[in-house]
Amino acid sequence: MVRLLSRRRRGSWVVGGVVAAALVWGTPLASACSICRCGDPTFNALGKDSFNGSGLRLALDWERFDKVEGDPAVGSESQVENRFTALLSYRFSDRFSLTTRVPLSWRHLEATAPGTELETTRTSGLSDPELYGQLRLWASRLKGAVGRRASLALVAGVKAPWGENDVQQDGERVDEHAQPGTGSTDAFAGLAFLYLVDRQSAVFVSSSYRATGSNPYGYRYGSSLTGNVAYEHRLGGRLDGVLELDFRHAAKDRVDSSGLLDEDAGGALLYVTPRLLVSLGHGVVLRAGAQIPLVKDLNGFQKEHAVANVGLTYLLGR
């Protein structure tokens, strides 16, 4: 049975909420893509272990994204993506690690307009791999059984244009939103902060900016700014709970080299993300969570639904 939180632990929830509000509403707005990821992928896969120890970490995730964009009176499209992502991270020391993420995408796109038949497109293939490093900039001194109570890290990397971006059906290239990859090179950088409240609880805060490039067809997904605040707490011997706020602000997509913008793309979103972690033993952790839209300020006609996530993590050499 889960024990009641102590007064100190309840206070840490309040601190986490204050930090979340400061990060989300105090962050200057930037601009991201039509079906962008939100949340910190490294913390989602590795949790606070991404800051500690050395050795190899492996993770496999399934995510389901679902959104609608466009005015139904003129023409709209519904997008559903199932994505499997393999993550491999090697921590050379407690200061530096390298991580690569390789996703495979299955997309289902339905486009409709008044007076026309429903047009359905299904695609699958390699999406765009990412490579990034995490460098610890500062950490508090070692303290008793808690270890380093606070750590600040720089995270920076690149998304390669190696995903499939020229999928064709009936001799024609399918819609950009049905392509498994974006076909562009993106660069991203940000900061991540971890604070160990005690041996049972931790607070994680991160923020990053992603600058997107154009693909060979002139399409450019909007650049984005994200912010994340998470509170993790041990609920039992093998069970941890995480409550997270994930913020994203994205620019409108540029649809071609002429500079024409997609008026039904981009905007701001705030998700609340509950997640459960179950230790299966031998360094294997099962993860399950959902990103639920809490506040929406989207451009044009858009509907973003909850994002489901299930994953496995294997920590070798903690």
Secondary structure by P-SEA (a helix, b strand, c coil): ccccccaaaaaaaaaaaaaaaaaacccccccccccccccccccccccccccccbbbbbbbbbbbbbbccccccccbbbbbbbbbbbbbbbccccccbbbbbbbbbbbbbbbbcccccbbbbbbccccbbbbbcccccccccccccccccbbbbbbbbccccccccccccccccccccccccccbbbbbcbbbbbbccccccbbbbbcbbbbbbbcccccccccbbbbbbbbbbbccccbbbbbbbbbbbbccccccccccccccbbbbbbbbbbbbbbbccccbbbbbbbbbbcccccccbbbbcbbbbbbbbbbccc
